[in-house]
Amino acid sequence: MINHRNTASTLAHARVGDCMHTGILSCAADATLAEVAEIMSANRVHAVAVTDHGHSKPVGIVSDLDVVAAVATGTDPGALQVAATQPLAVSAEESLGRAAQMMSEHALTHLVVIDATGGYPVGVLSALDIAAAYAGASN
């Protein structure tokens, strides 16, 4: 039986940096959605950051569901069109519980993880990363 009180406590003490995927895959703002899909497929990831004019800080994130929505509607938007909103970022030092709360509040499956000192992206935290931590904490 899962002890939810201990699991919640463990996730509150775990840090984003302990569970995230290091590094970040990105594409240019003018990339086609087919190019984004190729990056996802080749790297077996569910999201790609969109950068603008050679900056390393993402201006948006395109998810696999964004690609599916474009396919379903028969549209061919560019990466920046699909990633119209600025991605939410979380510090690598933030608690995993707080990151889960942010994802839930904003209905997101990915957060960009930033270095607390420089504010530059150092990785990505996915909902699956949180699920894995939750599964590990409940055992």
Phi, psi and omega in degrees: 000139181279130174267097185296329180295315179292322179297313180298320179296318179298315180293329178292331181266341178288147180257149178305317182299339179281341188240347186287165169268123181287142181089164183215131176270136182220167176220164177286155180300330182268010178294147176282160179294330175296321177294320178296316179299323178295318177299315179299312183295314182295329184254359180053052177237164183255358182205148178227133177283147177251126178248154185241126174054045174076005177283149180272345179277127181295146174253354179184173176226135174255126179258167176300328178291330175295320178295315180299318180298319179294319178297316183296325182268353179074018179267164180226064181286162174278169183303315182292327178296319180287321181266059187289339182255150177291135183290148173284141180240153179222145177287146176298338181273350181293154178288149178295327177299318179293321178298318178298320178297317179298315179300316182295314181298326185253006180052051180245155176248354181217141172236141173280132179262128183245153173287128185296330184278317184257345181074014180265149181293136178238352181177189180225138174249124180252165176299326178294326176298319178292318178300319179296319178295319179297316179298318179293324181286336183273352180270000000 
